[in-house]
Amino acid sequence: MPSNHSDSDTDSDQSQSGSGPVRHSDLSDSIFRTYLEFTGKSTATTADLSKIQSFLTSSSSGALSCLICLERIRPADPTWSCTSVCFSVFHLICIQSWARQASDLSALRASTRLPISAQKAAEVSVWNCPKCRIEYPHSQIPKNYYCFCGKLENPPSDDPWVLPHSCGEVCNRPLKHGCGHHCLLLCHPGPCPSCPKLVESRCFCGSVKDVRRCGFKHFSCNNACKKVLACGIHRCSEICHQGPCSPCRVRGVYRCQCGKKEEEKECCERLDFRCEEPCEKVLGCGQHKCTKGCHLGECGPCPSQGKRTCPCGKRMHEGLSCKASVPLCGSTCDKMLSCGYHRCPERCHRGECIETCRTVVIKSCRCGSLKKEVPCHQDLACERKCQRLRDCGRHACKRRCCDGDCPPCSEICGRKLRCRNHKCPSPCHRGACAPCPVMVTITCACGQTHFEVPCGTEMDQKPPRCRKPCPITPLCRHGPNSKPHKCHYGACHPCRLLCEEEYACGHKCKLRCHGPKPPPNPEFTLKPKKKKSFHHSESTPGSPCPPCPELVWRSCVGQHIGADKMMVCSDNTLFSCENLCGNPLPCGNHFCTKTCHPLKNQTVPSVRQARSEPCEKCQLPCKKEREPACPHPCPLPCHPGDCPPCKVLVKRSCHCGSMVHVFECIYFNSLSEKEQMTARSCKGPCHRKLPYCTHLCPEICHPGQCSSPEKCSKKSLKKEWLCHNVQAAYRDAGSDPKDASKNQFGLGLIPCNSDCKSKQKVNDSELQLRRPKSVEVKESDYDRQGPKRKKRRERVQQVTQTSTLQKIISNVKRCLLVFTLLVVLAAVSYYGYMGLLRLNDWMNEVEENRQRRYPRI
């Protein structure tokens, strides 16, 4: 498919290079590098470099054209560039021909109008730049081909890393304003930028000193100027400015020069203030007054004193009083009249002579075709129109009674210029018209890249190759994620990504994006050079997505595994299998045993609304394990969530066995091991018998073995001996006290007789008295059954001890089993998906064959 903006993306130098080397498209970095490094900037964005950047853009885009011939300037063509104002580039042959024609025409005009020779006229002739009209002397007609900076003659054009018509060296031309520095850029077209060197300079008023760029060293400090004005009294109150200060505008009351009037004037007007009345000061004679206007200084002597002549000046009188008037002499006046040829014929008279000379003379008209007697003050002109051609060589003079020096043609040239769009606006002239002064700016669609071309060549120019991203925001849903492309002409390409619009079912549309397409801007649309072939698109841009065509495995209404059915995703038909429901009941512990039915919380389309059946209610008892661990079962029926705390009363004997405590199960099990030992203590004397004698432990009820049984300090039963003395005597006899036979009092150190039995009865009665009374609690039926259930549960929960090797082997077997299952599932999914794709392709092929055989009418 042809692209509307393919022209802007192709290299425009291909048509220029021919068989030459491929030229680098962008040389601005190398040209501006030295200047940017010196100024510390990163990009050429200043106004000084914009003209050069425009030339470089035109050159890289192949849009550099000669204004005279309107042909494209190729890299190998000899050129000449104006160095005054416009810096336009022309073909060397074109500018030579143009300059010679203009110089010859200027010499011809000078030789016909001025009294100089043709050779002198040729030497002083001038010619103009075709664009900016700056005059150049005849000696500056270009003869050779130089680079832009003028150092190298015939610069090479085969170096792809050097700008065409450039020597590739530093420009080094003197910068403007005569600062004494030179240009730092490489040889370049256009004006040199301002001087980037840092110099010390003062502001316009001289009060602030600062370090600035040499090209911008003249600056204003934005403070009051405060220079002494020309009046010598006041100071300038304007902001620091360039040039001389304006006249003093302070207003005040000042006298005129003669001192008669006082008016409010500006200070700058006080010296020139003159009233409109005469001076009227008395002169030195004392008789007359000064007739001058308001003036400064002395009025001078009386003009009626001293030597005086008659009005015509022929007779002189001396000694006359200043009051007496000079008598007339009576002779002819003979003063020269205004015509400059004749004199006044009247007698000596006072006042001015007649203004018009009335002497009749024979005069010739300007063209010399008529002679006639007329008063001297009248001009004689005939009615004959001049038929000679003017300088333009096209129009007759047609001026009445022309003297031969016909004025330049006042008509507008009006000839069609080579651009074929405009007419020549200059006065009618001889020779070729100046090129069209209009420059057409060709911009990209975003407007950030542009260059100027002569009028008439814009139709042959390719759009500028803009490196900026396209500013048009895509209207489809892929706008933020679409791949950015360069700025271009015409409409943007249709989105090539997949639609991937998510259906309500969760699948995504796999067609090409068919979202809305931004309309092309007609101003930046190129006419296609070839007819576009029609391609049938999958979907029209802006149309909604079709129904979901994906084939999915759809489960039954009960969502059972293994009862899936492959269906088109957009088909919402429901079906039921014959398996048991198996969904979790509300208790969360058991499953429904009904036949497959729709669940109550399942979303069903309104068109095929089905009756939802609730799952059965769980009637089984609760069999959850309580937390903390407890041997008592939950008394509630099967329920969700945690079981309530166990409130069953449990019996625990004290450490010495003399007392039984009753606790709530949840309370006792929630205690730590240390707290349980403390709670089980009866807080009374220990009732356990010591191991080596028949005496009781003297300590408070405690867990574990009684401490230091061999140090019992009580008396023995048969003889009043201390118990530890008896044990020591037993050891001295070579026997160990542990080997003695046991009875209910401990170790029998001596044979028991009747006295011992009576003593035993006494000890038993004493033991009964020391035992505290236990709390009698009536056991419930549940407590009677408790030990049996506990033993049964302990037998079930008994875990056999396994070795470490057996554990490792069992873990390895489990990992291998899980890995095998994952591999099988991946293989089934992959081959199933590939089968579905092949099935889909086969169905599409069948549908296309059917449409070909039976096309729609």
Buried (B, 14 or more C-beta within 10 A) or exposed (E): EEBBBBBBBEBBBEEBBEEBEEBBBEBBEBBBEBBBEEBEBEEBEBEBBEBBBBBBBBBBBBBBBBBBBBEBBBBBBBBBBBBEEBBBBBBBBBBBBBBEBBBBBBBBBBBEEEEBEEEBBBBEBBBBBBBEEBEBEBEEBBEEBBBBBBBBEEBBBEBBEBBBBBBBBBBBBEBEEEBEBBBBBBBBBBBBBBBBBEBEBBBBBEBBEEEBBBBEBEBBBEEBBBBEBBBEEBBBBEEBBEEEBBEBEBEEEBBBBBEEBEEEBBBBBBEEBEBEEBBEEEBEBEEBEBEEEBBEEEBEEBEBBEEBEBBBEBBEEEEBEBEEEBEBBEEBBBBEBBBEEBBBBEEBBEEEBEEEBEBEBEBEBBBEEBEEEEEBBBEBBBEBEBEEBBBBEBBEBEBBBBEEEBEEBEEEBEEEBBBEBBBBEBBBBBEBBBBBBEBBEBBBBBEEBBBBBBBBBBEEBBBBBBEEEBEBEBBBBBEEEBEEEBBBBBBBBBBEBEBBBEBEEEBBBBBBBBBEBEEBEEEBBBEEEEEEEEEEEEBEBEEEBEEBBBBBEBBBBBBBEEBBEEBBBBEEEBEBBEBBBBBBBBBEBBBBEBEBBBBEEEEBEEEEEEEEBEBBEBEEEBEBEBEEEBBBBBEEEBBEEEBEBBEBBBBEEBBBEBBBBEBBBBBBBEBEEEEBBEBBBBEBBBBBBBBBBBBBBEEEBBEEEBEEBBEBEBBBBBEEBBBBEBBBEBEEEEEEBEEBEEEEBBBBBEEBEEEBEEBBEEBEEEBEEEBBEBEEEEEEEEBEEBEEEEEEEEEEEEEEEEEEEEEEEEEEEEEEEEEEEEEEEEEEEEEEEEEBEEEEEEEEEEEEEEEEEEEEE
